[in-house]
């Protein structure tokens, strides 16, 4: 189903340079991703309490999970580089 981009279907971005208004569908996608990420991070927090778990690898895991979700959300929101006028 194609994404609707009519003005009434668009939500204003946070006041962060490089981000544009987003559709309700994209906002819902990213919010869903944020909930998934939180579930995974909570599992990592649980494993962190176990002294038998290799904490170095767990830290690497957490970093990659955070990077992966950030990349997925950037793929959806498509922030842009700043032009000289935006700086």
C-alpha positions as CSV (number, residue, x, y, z in Angstrom):
1,X,0.0,0.0,0.0
2,X,1.6,3.3,-1.0
3,X,2.3,5.8,1.7
4,X,0.0,8.8,1.9
5,X,1.8,12.1,1.9
6,X,-1.1,14.5,2.0
7,X,-0.5,17.5,4.4
8,X,-3.1,16.2,6.9
9,X,-1.2,12.8,7.1
10,X,2.1,14.5,7.9
11,X,3.5,15.1,11.4
12,X,6.0,17.8,12.1
13,X,9.5,16.7,13.0
14,X,11.4,17.5,16.2
15,X,13.1,20.8,15.9
16,X,16.3,19.1,14.7
17,X,18.1,20.3,11.7
18,X,18.1,17.8,8.8
19,X,14.8,16.2,9.6
20,X,11.6,16.8,7.6
21,X,7.9,16.3,8.3
22,X,7.1,12.6,8.5
23,X,4.0,10.6,7.6
24,X,2.0,9.0,10.4
25,X,2.9,5.6,8.9
26,X,6.7,6.4,9.2
27,X,6.2,7.7,12.7
28,X,4.3,4.5,13.7
29,X,7.1,2.4,12.1
30,X,9.8,4.1,14.1
31,X,7.8,4.0,17.3
32,X,7.3,0.3,16.8
33,X,11.0,-0.1,16.3
34,X,11.7,1.8,19.4
35,X,9.6,-0.6,21.4
36,X,11.4,-3.6,19.9
37,X,14.7,-2.0,20.7
38,X,13.7,-1.5,24.3
39,X,12.6,-5.1,24.6
40,X,16.0,-6.3,23.3
41,X,17.9,-3.8,25.5
42,X,16.0,-5.0,28.6
43,X,17.1,-8.6,27.8
44,X,20.7,-7.4,27.6
45,X,20.3,-5.7,30.9
46,X,19.1,-9.0,32.4
47,X,22.2,-10.8,31.0
48,X,24.4,-8.1,32.4
49,X,23.5,-9.3,35.9
50,X,24.9,-12.8,35.2
51,X,28.6,-13.1,36.2
52,X,28.9,-16.1,33.9
53,X,28.2,-14.0,30.8
54,X,31.1,-12.5,28.9
55,X,30.5,-8.8,29.6
56,X,32.8,-7.6,26.8
57,X,30.8,-9.5,24.1
58,X,27.6,-8.3,25.7
59,X,28.7,-4.7,25.5
60,X,29.6,-5.3,21.8
61,X,26.2,-6.8,21.3
62,X,24.5,-3.8,22.9
63,X,26.4,-1.4,20.7
64,X,25.5,-3.3,17.5
65,X,21.9,-3.5,18.5
66,X,21.7,0.2,19.1
67,X,23.5,0.9,15.9
68,X,21.2,-1.4,14.0
69,X,18.0,0.2,15.3
70,X,19.4,3.7,14.7
71,X,20.3,2.7,11.1
72,X,16.8,1.2,10.5
73,X,15.1,4.3,11.9
74,X,17.3,6.6,9.8
75,X,16.4,4.5,6.7
76,X,12.7,5.3,7.5
77,X,13.1,9.0,8.4
78,X,15.8,9.8,5.9
79,X,17.5,12.7,7.5
80,X,19.5,14.9,5.2
81,X,22.8,16.7,5.4
82,X,22.6,20.4,6.2
83,X,22.9,23.0,3.4
84,X,24.9,26.2,4.1
85,X,21.5,28.0,4.6
86,X,20.4,25.5,7.3
87,X,23.6,26.0,9.3
